[in-house]
Each structure stands twice: as C-alpha cells, then as structure tokens.
Amino acid sequence: MDGASLLKQYALGQRNFASSNLLETDLIAAELSGIDLSHSDLRQCRLGRANFSHADFRGADLSEALLWGTDLTESHLDRAILRETDLTGAKLNRAQLSGAYLAKASLCGVNLAGANLAGAMLFDADLSASDDRRTDLGGANLQQADLSYINLGGACLHNANLDRAKLTRAHHGHSIQDLLFVTDFSGASLRECDLSYADLGGVNFQNADLTGADLTGTLLTDADLRGATMPDGSIHR
C-alpha cells in the first residue's frame, strides 16, 4: 500500500490498516489520529509533524523512521521496534511503550510525561534537549528498562519509576544543548537500579529512592542527594 491509498481509505472512514507494508512511505503532516498500524512495516517512513494520537503501533517496525514533531499522545507502541528512529520533539505523553526497542533512538526534546516504558530497551539512546526544550520523562514508568550508555542530556525524570532499571555507563553529553539543563531524578524511584560506572555528576537526586541500587564505579561529583534514600537505606542529609 502507498501513502495516497492509505490517506484515501482513512478519509472514507477506514481505521484498520494492521500488518500493512508501508516501507519508506511519506506521510508528513498527515492527520491519522486513531489509526491501527499494528504489526506494520514502517521502516524509513517519513512521518514528521503527523498526528498519530491514540494510534495503534503495537509490534510495528519503525526502524530509522523520521517522526520529528509527531503527535503520538496516548498512542500504543508496545513491543514496537524504533531502532535509530528520530523522534526529536515528538509528543509521547501517556503513550504505551512497554517492551519497545528504542536502541540508538533520538528522543531529543520529546515529551514522554506519564508514558509507560516498562521493560523497554533504550540502549545508547539520546535524551538531549532540543531547541531549548528538555526531554520530559516525568512520572514515566521505566521499571526494568535498559538505558545502558544513554545520553541523559539534562532530561527530566522527576518522580519516574526506574526500579530495577539498567543505566550502566549512562552519561551526559558535552554539547551546548546537553549543558542547558540539570538531569533531574528528584523524587524518582531507583530501587535496585544498576547505575554502575555511570557519570551522574551534578545530577539532582533530591528525595530519590536509591535503596539497593548498584553504585559501583558511579561518578556522583556535585550531585544533589539531599533527602535521598541511599543504597543501604540511610537518608542523605
């Protein structure tokens, strides 16, 4: 199916396009709210600035697709493949991404507030700010997610749940954008989180829960740990 056919059928009221082959399709700025593209092949598609709010992408392959500025509010991307996908500036607030594969994805300036990323793979993903807007993961569920080697880049993870998540060798970037904001884990739950060998210097951990966290080789120079529960259960003053 090509983009023109999909848009025509959508305009006629069809919403079920599950398992479609849309490889390299151009749907820039398309209005496709509520569409079902579950298990579809969307590799290298150009979907920038499109409206996919409340859409179903469960199990879809969006590898290397362009979704900059795309509205994916409350969309379903459980177990979707987003390898090296460009989501810069996208809206993913309250989206479902459990088990999604986001290795090397660009999440710069993305709004993921309240999103569910339980068990997601974000290996070497980029959370840097974009156009003076920080990546927002406030209140997100990242339980058991793999964020190894991730560029935190001043992201907001206030009140996020990272219990048993893996942030081995997580780090800050060194670009001007990365230095605009302080990475914020304030109030976050990081119980039994693997933070080994991560560079978390200057990070805000105020009132965070680090009970049982692995801080082997972790750099915490100038980190704000006021009120944080440390791995041994003590409260940092």
Buried (B, 14 or more C-beta within 10 A) or exposed (E): EEBEEBBEBBEEEEBEBBEBEBEEBBBBEBBBBEBBBBBBBBBBBBBBBBBBBBBBBBBBBBBBBBBBBBBBBBBBBBBBBBBBBBBBBBBBBBBBBBBBBBBBBBBBBBBBBBBBBBBBBBBBBBBBBBEEBBBBBBBBBBBBBBBBBBBBBBBBBBBBBBBBBBBBBBBBBEEEBBBBBBBBBBBBBBBBBBBBBBBBBBBBBBBBBBBBBBBEEBBBEEBBBBBBBBBEEEEBE
